[in-house]
Amino acid sequence: MRKQLFLAIVERLKERVKEVKFIDLWNEQIATIQTGITWPLPAVFIEFEPYDVHQQANRVRTANVNIRLHIVTRVVAHNGSDDKKRMAQALGVFDVIEYVSAAINGLSGDYFSSFMLINSATNHNHLELIESIETFTTRVTDTSAARQHAPYVLTDAEIIEHV
C-alpha cells in the first residue's frame, strides 16, 4: 500500500508543483541539518503514520492511512520592514505550502480514496529553515493478498448429475 501511495504523491507533486525541488521519504532529515543541508529546497518528505489494518473477506484489507508531508523551505527574513518586495519573499514559504496542499487534496486512485487535509502545522525551530507539516488522510483498499478465483463452469451433464 505504501509504495503505491508514495508513487502517486510524487507523481502529483512533480506534475503540479514545479517549485518543489526534492521529494523523498521522511527519515528525520531535519535532525541532521547540523551537518549541512544535502538536498535542494524547497523539499517535501513523505511520512507514513502508523495505521490499523482491517481484514475483510477474501483476504482483502482496508485501512485509514494518515500521511504527513514535511515541506521544508528556507527562511527569508522580513525583519518587520515595510518593504513589500521583501515581505512577499518572506511569505513565499506559505505559497509553497498552499501549492502542495492544493495538489494533494483530492488525489485519489483505483485503490485509495481522495486525500483530505486534516492537520497543518508550522515548525519555526530550525534557524534558517521552516518545516511545515501537512497531514492528509485517505482510505486504502489492499487486494494484493486476495485469492483469485477461476470461474467454474458446469456442463449441462454435470448439472443434471448433481440434481
C-alpha positions, 0 to 999 in steps of 0.5 A: 500500500505504501509504495503505491501511495508514495508513487502517486504523491510524487507523481502529483507533486512533480506534475503540479508543483514545479517549485518543489525541488526534492521529494523523498521519504521522511527519515528525520532529515531535519535532525541532521541539518547540523551537518549541512543541508544535502538536498535542494529546497524547497523539499517535501518528505513523505511520512507514513503514520502508523495505521490499523489494518482491517481484514475483510473477506477474501483476504482483502484489507482496508485501512485509514492511512494518515500521511504527513508531508514535511515541506521544508523551505528556507527562511527569508527574513522580513525583519518587520520592514515595510518593504513589500518586495521583501515581505512577499519573499518572506511569505513565499514559504506559505505559497509553497505550502498552499501549492502542495496542499492544493495538489494533494487534496483530492488525489485519489486512485483505483485503490485509495480514496481522495486525500483530505487535509486534516492537520497543518502545522508550522515548525519555526525551530530550525534557524534558517529553515521552516518545516511545515507539516501537512497531514492528509488522510485517505482510505486504502483498499489492499487486494494484493493478498486476495485469492483469485478465483477461476470461474467454474463452469458446469456442463449441462451433464454435470448439472443434471448429475448433481440434481 
